[in-house]
């Protein structure tokens, strides 16, 4: 099912955890992992270099471009060399890529539909980014044609998996994805979390029928009541010590509803204290 693991790495703490997950899954699934470092071309353009040039006293900021580029390339080399070293120590089949471009776009463009992208929730210098996710992780999740795992600040082996399931197409895809993913990890039973806005025996019956049709794993059905994003977040927080991964369909709402009400996917990525696996 998974052809390759694509890991975005920028030297930040969460990116290093993403590397750990990529290497771990490479060894467990016997699949190649690629460490990708994207040098953001916006760091070599206009306002950014003007500000740096002014601070350093350069009369022509273009003179600074080669120096900044040299520093960024040296840093990229060091980050990717560290990644290779970690891979060798763990016995992972790895390769690396250094690219210039817009970070999210380049990571997405590298991946095929049967790959898995792994990125940290927060990248380098998250304090400079006004949106809640550091935006790179969210942009990757939105644009990617393949599943995306968004990691947190702590690595641990994936043994206990939960599936957020609402019966819609994207959650069915997530259930089907877990069939092989969990099998390859040696996981035989998962938790299924379904949130009902109100008590509905008929809707619960429909959900369970869909699960029995599409989910080939043993599962514990957990019924929650309220708003999906809030109830799922609360459940994860209360059970984070016994859960290693939450899987869900990505961006299942219409574009208009997401714009007006926000996205459940984005909310949970922001709030979750465990990694989130998003399936399209």
C-alpha positions as CSV (number, residue, x, y, z in Angstrom):
1,X,0.0,0.0,0.0
2,X,2.7,2.5,1.0
3,X,5.4,2.9,-1.6
4,X,7.6,5.5,0.0
5,X,7.8,7.6,3.2
6,X,8.4,11.3,2.5
7,X,9.7,13.2,5.6
8,X,9.9,17.0,5.6
9,X,12.8,18.1,7.8
10,X,14.0,21.6,8.7
11,X,16.1,21.0,11.8
12,X,13.3,21.9,14.3
13,X,12.4,19.7,17.2
14,X,9.1,18.6,15.7
15,X,10.8,17.9,12.3
16,X,13.3,15.7,14.1
17,X,10.4,13.8,15.6
18,X,8.9,13.4,12.1
19,X,12.2,12.0,11.1
20,X,12.0,9.4,13.9
21,X,8.5,8.4,12.8
22,X,9.7,8.1,9.1
23,X,12.7,6.0,10.1
24,X,10.6,3.8,12.4
25,X,7.9,3.2,9.8
26,X,10.6,2.5,7.2
27,X,12.1,-0.3,9.3
28,X,8.7,-1.7,10.3
29,X,7.1,-1.6,6.9
30,X,10.3,-2.3,5.0
31,X,9.8,0.8,2.8
32,X,12.2,3.5,1.7
33,X,12.2,6.8,3.5
34,X,13.3,10.1,1.9
35,X,14.4,13.1,4.0
36,X,13.4,16.3,2.2
37,X,14.8,19.7,3.1
38,X,13.3,22.6,1.2
39,X,15.2,25.9,1.2
40,X,12.4,28.5,1.1
41,X,13.0,30.8,-1.9
42,X,11.2,33.5,-0.1
43,X,14.3,33.9,2.1
44,X,16.2,35.0,-0.9
45,X,13.7,37.5,-2.2
46,X,12.7,41.2,-1.8
47,X,11.6,42.4,1.7
48,X,13.4,39.8,3.7
49,X,16.8,40.6,2.1
50,X,16.2,44.3,2.2
51,X,15.6,44.1,6.0
52,X,18.7,41.9,6.5
53,X,20.8,44.2,4.3
54,X,19.7,47.3,6.1
55,X,20.5,45.7,9.5
56,X,24.0,44.7,8.3
57,X,24.8,47.9,6.5
58,X,24.8,46.5,2.9
59,X,24.2,49.3,0.4
60,X,23.0,46.8,-2.2
61,X,21.1,43.9,-0.7
62,X,21.7,41.8,-3.8
63,X,25.3,41.4,-2.6
64,X,23.9,39.5,0.3
65,X,22.1,36.9,-1.8
66,X,25.1,34.6,-2.4
67,X,26.1,34.7,1.3
68,X,22.6,33.9,2.5
69,X,22.3,31.1,-0.1
70,X,25.7,29.6,1.1
71,X,24.6,29.6,4.7
72,X,21.2,28.0,3.9
73,X,22.8,25.3,1.8
74,X,25.4,24.5,4.5
75,X,22.6,24.2,7.0
76,X,20.6,22.0,4.7
77,X,23.6,19.7,4.2
78,X,24.1,19.4,8.0
79,X,20.4,18.6,8.6
80,X,20.3,16.0,5.9
81,X,23.6,14.4,7.0
82,X,22.2,14.0,10.5
83,X,19.1,12.3,9.0
84,X,21.3,9.9,7.0
85,X,23.2,9.1,10.2
86,X,20.0,8.3,12.1
87,X,18.8,6.1,9.3
88,X,22.0,4.1,9.2
89,X,21.9,3.6,13.0
90,X,18.4,2.2,12.8
91,X,18.9,0.2,9.6
92,X,16.4,2.2,7.5
93,X,16.5,2.3,3.7
94,X,16.9,6.1,3.1
95,X,17.8,8.8,0.7
96,X,17.8,12.6,0.8
97,X,16.7,15.5,-1.3
98,X,17.5,19.3,-1.1
99,X,15.2,21.6,-3.0
100,X,14.6,25.3,-3.5
101,X,11.0,26.4,-3.6
102,X,7.9,27.0,-1.4
103,X,8.2,24.3,1.3
104,X,4.7,22.9,1.3
105,X,4.5,22.8,-2.5
106,X,7.8,21.1,-3.0
107,X,7.0,18.4,-0.4
108,X,3.6,17.7,-2.0
109,X,5.1,17.6,-5.5
110,X,7.6,15.0,-4.5
111,X,5.0,12.5,-3.4
112,X,2.9,10.0,-5.4
113,X,-0.6,8.9,-4.4
114,X,0.7,5.7,-2.8
115,X,3.3,7.5,-0.6
116,X,3.0,8.7,3.0
117,X,4.1,12.2,3.8
118,X,5.3,12.8,7.4
119,X,5.6,16.4,8.7
120,X,5.9,18.0,12.2
121,X,3.0,20.1,13.4
122,X,5.3,23.1,14.0
123,X,8.3,23.9,11.9
124,X,11.2,26.2,12.4
125,X,10.4,29.6,13.9
126,X,6.6,28.9,14.5
127,X,6.4,32.2,16.5
128,X,6.7,34.1,13.3
129,X,3.7,32.5,11.7
130,X,0.3,34.0,12.6
131,X,-1.8,31.0,11.7
132,X,-2.2,28.2,14.2
133,X,-0.4,25.4,12.5
134,X,2.8,27.1,11.3
135,X,0.8,26.6,8.1
136,X,3.3,24.3,6.4
137,X,1.8,21.2,7.9
138,X,-1.7,22.4,7.1
139,X,-0.8,23.4,3.6
140,X,0.8,20.0,3.0
141,X,-2.3,18.2,4.4
142,X,-4.7,20.3,2.2
143,X,-2.7,20.0,-1.0
144,X,-1.4,16.4,-0.8
145,X,-2.8,13.7,-3.0
146,X,-1.6,11.0,-0.6
147,X,-2.1,10.5,3.2
148,X,-0.2,12.8,5.6
149,X,0.9,12.1,9.1
150,X,1.3,15.2,11.3
151,X,3.5,14.5,14.3
152,X,3.8,16.2,17.7
153,X,6.9,16.9,19.8
154,X,7.3,13.3,21.2
155,X,8.0,10.0,19.4
156,X,6.6,6.7,20.6
157,X,5.9,3.5,18.8
158,X,2.6,3.1,17.2
159,X,0.7,0.4,19.1
160,X,-2.7,1.9,19.9
161,X,-4.6,3.4,17.1
162,X,-8.0,5.3,17.0
163,X,-10.1,6.0,14.0
164,X,-12.5,9.0,13.9
165,X,-15.4,7.7,11.8
166,X,-18.5,9.6,10.7
167,X,-19.6,7.4,7.8
168,X,-18.8,9.8,5.1
169,X,-16.5,9.0,2.1
170,X,-13.3,10.3,3.6
171,X,-13.7,8.4,6.8
172,X,-14.5,5.2,4.9
173,X,-11.2,5.8,3.0
174,X,-9.4,6.2,6.4
175,X,-10.9,2.9,7.6
176,X,-9.8,1.1,4.4
177,X,-6.3,2.5,4.7
178,X,-6.0,1.3,8.3
179,X,-6.8,-2.3,7.2
180,X,-3.3,-2.8,5.7
181,X,-1.5,-0.1,7.7
182,X,-2.3,-1.7,11.0
183,X,-1.8,-5.3,9.7
184,X,1.7,-4.3,8.6
185,X,2.4,-2.9,12.1
186,X,1.0,-6.0,13.8
187,X,-2.0,-4.2,15.2
188,X,-5.2,-6.3,15.3
189,X,-7.6,-4.1,17.2
190,X,-8.3,-0.4,17.1
191,X,-10.7,2.1,18.7
192,X,-13.4,3.7,16.6
193,X,-14.6,7.1,17.8
194,X,-17.9,8.4,16.5
195,X,-19.5,11.6,17.6
196,X,-23.3,12.1,17.4
197,X,-24.7,15.5,17.9
198,X,-27.7,13.8,19.7
199,X,-28.8,10.3,20.5
200,X,-29.7,8.5,17.3
201,X,-30.0,4.7,17.3
202,X,-30.8,4.7,13.6
203,X,-27.6,6.7,12.8
204,X,-25.6,4.5,15.1
205,X,-26.8,1.4,13.2
206,X,-25.8,2.9,9.9
207,X,-22.4,3.7,11.2
208,X,-21.8,0.2,12.6
209,X,-23.0,-1.4,9.3
210,X,-20.5,0.7,7.4
211,X,-17.7,-0.2,9.8
212,X,-18.5,-3.9,9.4
213,X,-18.4,-3.5,5.7
214,X,-15.2,-1.5,5.3
215,X,-13.1,-2.1,8.4
216,X,-11.5,-5.5,8.5
217,X,-9.9,-5.1,11.9
218,X,-11.3,-5.8,15.3
219,X,-12.6,-2.6,16.9
220,X,-14.0,-1.1,20.1
221,X,-16.8,1.2,19.3
222,X,-16.8,4.4,21.4
223,X,-19.8,6.7,21.1
224,X,-19.4,10.4,21.9
225,X,-22.0,13.1,21.9
226,X,-21.6,16.8,21.1
227,X,-19.6,18.7,18.5
228,X,-17.1,16.4,16.7
229,X,-14.0,18.5,16.9
230,X,-14.5,19.3,20.6
231,X,-15.4,15.8,21.7
232,X,-12.6,14.2,19.8
233,X,-10.1,16.6,21.2
234,X,-11.3,16.0,24.7
235,X,-11.2,12.3,24.3
236,X,-7.6,12.4,22.9
237,X,-6.5,14.6,25.8
238,X,-8.0,12.3,28.4
239,X,-6.6,9.1,26.8
240,X,-3.3,10.3,25.3
241,X,-1.3,8.0,27.4
242,X,-3.1,5.0,25.8
243,X,-3.3,6.3,22.2
244,X,-0.4,6.6,19.8
245,X,-2.2,7.7,16.6
246,X,-5.5,9.2,15.5
247,X,-6.6,8.5,12.0
248,X,-9.3,10.4,10.2
249,X,-10.5,11.5,6.8
250,X,-9.0,14.8,5.7
251,X,-11.1,17.9,4.9
252,X,-14.4,16.2,4.3
253,X,-16.5,19.4,4.5
254,X,-17.4,21.6,1.5
255,X,-15.0,24.6,0.8
256,X,-17.8,27.0,1.7
257,X,-18.7,25.3,5.0
258,X,-15.0,25.2,5.9
259,X,-14.7,28.9,5.2
260,X,-17.7,29.9,7.4
261,X,-17.4,27.3,10.2
262,X,-13.8,26.2,10.1
263,X,-12.5,22.8,9.5
264,X,-12.7,19.9,11.9
265,X,-9.5,18.5,10.4
266,X,-7.6,21.7,11.0
267,X,-9.0,22.1,14.5
268,X,-8.0,18.5,15.5
269,X,-4.5,18.9,14.0
270,X,-4.0,22.0,16.0
271,X,-5.3,20.6,19.3
272,X,-4.3,16.9,19.2
273,X,-1.6,15.8,21.6
274,X,-0.9,12.7,19.6
275,X,0.1,12.3,15.9
276,X,-2.8,12.5,13.4
277,X,-2.9,10.4,10.2
278,X,-5.0,12.2,7.5
279,X,-6.4,10.1,4.6
280,X,-7.9,11.7,1.5
